Amino acid sequence: MIKFGLLGCGRIAKRHSDLLGGGHINGAKLVGVCDVIHERADVVAARWGVPAFHNLDEFLSQTDIDVISVLTPSGLHAAHAIAIAKAGKHVVVEKPMALRLEDADAMIEACDAAGVKLFVVKQNRFNVPVMKAREALDAGRFGRLILGTVRVRWCREQSYYDQDTWRGTWAYDGGVLANQASHHVDMLEWFFGDVVSVHARGTTALANIEAEDTAVATLRFRNGALGIIEATTAVRPKDLEGSLSIIAEKGAVEIGGFAVNQIKHWRFVDEEASDQEVFQKFSVNPPNVYGYGHQAYYEHVVDCLRNQGPALVDGLEGRKSLELISALYESIETGKEVQLYFSPRLCRLGMLS
C-alpha cells in the first residue's frame, strides 16, 4: 500500500482527497493532510479520518507518508516540492508544476538528487477519448499534421477569484493560460510536438485580477503544422467547452465536452472496422467512474512506483508545457512573435507585481 499525503486543502483538494480517501485508487491510501489554514485541513481530515497538520515541517517528518501531492497555489509549488524531495518523499504536483522555468529546473534537480520521482498532474491525457486519439496518432493514421486547435471557453465569475487572494495574481497563479488552459496547452504540444514560435494576445475582460482572463495565440510547430489556442474564463452565464481539434492529411478528430472528454468527430480517409467501436465504446469517459482522469492518473502513479516505470508526465515533460506557457506570456508582453527555446525577459509569471 502506497501512502499519500495532501499538501494544500483548497478547491482542488476535494478531487484528490475523495479519490485517495474514498478508496478509489487500488494500492493507495490517504494518511494525512496539511494546510496552514487550520479549518481547511481539519475539514478534509475529519471527512476521511486522517490526521490534520498545520505545519509543513511536522507534516514532512511523518515516516508513514510515501508520496505528497502538492495542491498549493502555483507560485508555491517549487518551494514545497523541493522541501518534500529533501524529506525523501515522492512528489505529485498539480498543474502548472511551477510559474518560472528556473523553479521547474530546481524541482527536477532536487528530486533527482534525492532519488525520488516527480509526477506532474496532466489528467486529461488519461481521458479515454484522448487515449484513443493518441493511439491513432502513434499508429500513423493521421499522416501529416496540418492544424491543431484547443478551445477553453469556461465561466469563472468574480466570486471564483475572490475565494483566495492569490487567484489571478502574477506571483502565485497567472491567468487563464497558466491556470485553466494549461492542460489544453499541454494536450496540443503532446499531439503536435515541439513548438518553434508563438504569437499571443491577452486581455483582462471581465475579471478584477492582475493577469488575463482571455487570450488567443497562434503557434508554429517544428513539423510544419500550425496551432491555435483560444482560452477564456469570461464566458457567461456558464461553461461552453474545453476541446481539442486535430486536422491532418488523412483524418480529422475533435474531442470536446467540458474537459476534452467526449469525441465529437472521428473521421479518417482510410476507415477501419474499429472506428465504429470508438464511437460506441470510447467516445466518452466511463460514466460510473468518479473523477476519471484523476483516477486513471493516480493509478498510473501507483503503477510507476510499484514497478519503477517511467512517468507519462515527469518533471522534464511538465517543464515543456511551462516553457510554452512562458513564451505565450512573453509574446503578450512584447506584442511580438517569440521563438522557442528562449529565456523569459518580460513574462510576469511568478513575479511580484
N, C-alpha and C positions, 0 to 999 in steps of 0.2 A: 504494500500500500504506500503510495507516494503522498506525502502530507504537505498541504498547501496552506499558506497564509496570505491574507489580503492586506496590502498597504494602501489605505485610502478607502473610505466608505461613503463616497458621494453617489451621484446619479448612476454611473455605470456599474457600481459595485453590486447592485441588485442582480444583474445578469450573472456575474461571476459567482456570487455567493449562493444564488439559487441552484446553479449547476453543481458546484462543489459541495455545498452544504446539503443539498437535496439528494445526493447520491446518484446523480445523473451521469457521472463520469466513472466508468469502471476502473478500479485501481487507484482512484484518487479520493482524498478526504480533506475536508476543511478542518483545520485545527486551531486557527486563531485569526483575529483581525486587529488592525491598528489604524487609528486616526487621531490627530491632535484635537479635533472637535469631539469631545468625550461622548456627547449624545449620539452622534452618528455611529461611532464604534460600538457603543453599548446596545443600540437597537439591533444592528446586524448580528452581534454576538449572541444576544438573547434569543433571536429568532432561531439560530442553529445550535445553541447550546455549546458555544466555544468561548474561550477566554477573550476578553477585550483588552487591548493595550492602548496607551495614550502617549507612549514614549518610544521613539524609534530604536534607541539603543537597547532598551529592555526587550523589545519585540525581536530584535536580531539575535539576542542572546539565547533565545529558546532553542534547545537542542533537538526538539521533535519536529521542527519545520524543515522540509527539504527544498521547497520552492516558494518564492514570494512573488505574487502578482502585483505589479506597480500600477495603481489606479488613481494616482495623484494628478494634479494639474501638470500639463505637458512640460512646462518650464522647470518642474522639479524632478522630472523623470531621471535625468542624468545623475544628479547627486544621490538620489535614492537607489538607483540601480548599482552604482559604484559601491555604495555602502553595503548593499546586500551581497554583492560579489565578494567583497573583502571579508564578509562574515561566513563565506564558504557555502552560500546557498544559490541555487539556480534562480534565474530571473525571467519572469514573463512580464513584458511591458506593453501597456496599451499604446495605440497609435496617437500621434506620431511618436517614434521612440525618443525623440528629443526635438528641440527647436533650433539648435545650432549644430553645424556639421562637426565642429571641434568637440562638442559634447558627445555626439554619437561615436566619434573616434575614441574618446576617453572611456565610454561604456564598453566598447568592444575590447579595448586593451585591458580594462580591469577584469572582465570576465575571462579572457584568455589567460591572464596572469594567475587568476585564482583557480583555473581549471574547472569553471562552471559554465553551463550553457546559457545562452541569451536567446530568448524567443520574443519576437515582435508580433503582436496580435494583428493579423490580417484575416479575419474570419470569413470574409466574403469569398476568398479563394476556395473555401471548402463548400460553398453552396453547390448543390447538385447540378443545376443548370450550368454554372461556371465550370465545374469539373468536366462536364460532357463537352463543352466548347473547347476546353483545353485539350481534351483527348483528340478532338477533330483537328486542332492545330498541330499537335505532335504527330498525327498520322499524315500530315501534309494535305489535308482535304481542302484547305483554303487556297493553296497556291500562293501567289504573290500578294502580300498585304497592301491594300491601297489607302484606306481611311479608317481610323478608329475614333469613336466619339464616346465621351462619358457625359452624362447629364445628372446633376444633383439639384433637384427642384423641391426643396423642403421648406417647411414653415417653422421658424423659430421666432416667436414673438418676444417682446422685451422682457416678459416675465421669466423666460428661459435664461437670458443673460443676467438677470438680476438675482438669480439663485445663489451665485457666488461672485465675489468681487474680482476674481481672476478671469472670468469668462470674457472673451473678446479682447483681452489685453495683449500687447505685443510680447511682454516679458514672460507670460505664463500660458498663452493659448494660441494667439493668432486668430485669423478669421476663418471663413468658410473653406478656403483652400487647405489650411493646415489642420482643421478640425473635421468638419463634416465630410469634405470631399477627399480626404487623404486616402481612404480605402479605394476610391474610384480612380484616383491618380495612380495608385499602385497597380490597379487592375489593368489600366491602359498600358502601362510600362511592361507588365508581366506578359501581356499578349503580343505587344508590338516591338519589344526590345529596347535597346539603348536609344536615348533621345540625343539629337545633335544640337538643337536650338529651340528656344521658346520665345513667344511674344505674347504678353499678357496685359490685360487691363482690369482694374478693380475699382469698386466704389462702395461707400457705406450708404446704402439707400434708405433703409428703414430703422435699423437698429442703432441705439445710442451706445456705441462701442468704439474702441480705438481702431481696430482692424476692419477689414472689408466684410460685408455680408453678401456681396455679389461680385463675381469675376468671370471673365472669359479669356480663353487662350488658344493659340494655335501652336502646334508642335511639328517639328520635322525629325523623323526617326532615321537612324543610321541605315536602315534597309530601304530607304526611299519613300516610305509611307508618310502620310500626313496624319495629324491628330487634332482633335478639338475637345476642349474642356469647357463646359458650361456649369457653373456652380452658384447657387444662391440659397439663402435661408429667408428670402423676402417673399416667398410665395404666400398668398393669403386666399382663403382662410385656413387651408390645410395642405398637407404634403401632396405632391403630384407623383414624383418618381425618383428613382435612383437607378440609372440604366447604363448599359454598355452596348455599343453597336460595332460590329466588325464587318467592314466591306472589303472584299478581296476578289482576286481573279476568278476563283472557282466557287464562290459562295458568299452568302450574307447571313449573319446571325445577329439578332437583337435580343438582349436579356434585360427585362425591365422589372416591374414591381417596385416596392418601396426601397429595397436594398439589393438590387441585382440578383433577384431570386425567382424570376419567372421568365421562361422562354416565350418571347412574342413572335419571333420569326426564326425559322431554321430551314434554310434553303441552300442546296448545293447543286452545281451543274451535273456532277456525277452522283446521282442518288443511290442510296444503299437501303437495303431492307430494314436496317436498324434505325433509319431516320424516323420512321413512323413510331417506333418504340420509344424514341427520345421524347416525342410529344406525349405519348401515353403514360410513360413511367417516370420520366426525369424532367418534365417541364417545370415543376415547382419543387421546393424542398418538402420533405415528408411533413404532413400537417400535424402528425401526432407526436412530434419530437420538439421539446421545448428548446428555444434558442438554438436552432440547428447549427448555424455557422460557428457559434462559440462552443457548442458541444463537440462538434467534429474537430475543432481546433484543439481543445483540451485533450481529446482522445489522442490526437497526433502528438501533443507534448508528452503525454504519459508513455506512448509507444517509443518516442525518441529517447526518453530517459531510461526506460527498461532495456532497450536493445541497443543503446548507444548509436542510434541512427542520426542522420543529418536533419536539421530543421528545415522545413519548407521556407520559412522566413526567419533567418538568423539575423545577427547584427549587421552583417555586410549587405544582406538583401534589404533590410529595413532602411539602411543608410541611403540606398539608391533612390527610393521614393522621396526621402527627405531632401536629397540634393536637387531633385526635380522641383519639389515644392519651393525650395530656397531660390531656385532660378526663376520661378514664376514671380515671386515677390520682388526679386531684383529687377525683373523686367517692368513690373508695375511701377517701381520707384523711378526707374530711368526713362521709361517710355520707349525703350529700345529692345531689339532682339538680343537675347542673351545666349551665348554659346555654352554648352556643357563640354567638358568639365570646367568649373570656374571657382574662383574664390569670392564669396559674397563681400560686397562693399557697402551697399545701401539697404540690403534686406534687413528689415527690422525685427524679424523673428528672434525671440529670446533676449531682446534688448529692452531695458527700462526706458520708458518714454521721458 
